Amino acid sequence: MRPAMHPRLPPPDPHEPLRGDAPEGVPVPAPTAIFLAGPPSPGADRLSDLILAYRPGALFVVAAD
């Protein structure tokens, strides 16, 4: 059995605004995941919640299960 992996997210993009505002100045009211390939699986939904807890904002997911 392999040991559990503990992946780390890359550092924030230096051009990524840290205020939580969209580039046009429209605030994002809450962390939001947008799944472009349709409804997420329960696992993908949990993973997106974890990512957004670590780095709030808008998360665009372009993967299909």
Secondary structure, 3 states (H helix, E strand, C coil): CCCCCCCCCCCCCCCCCCCCECCCCCECCCCEEEECCCCCCHHHHHHHHHHHHHCCCEEEECCCC
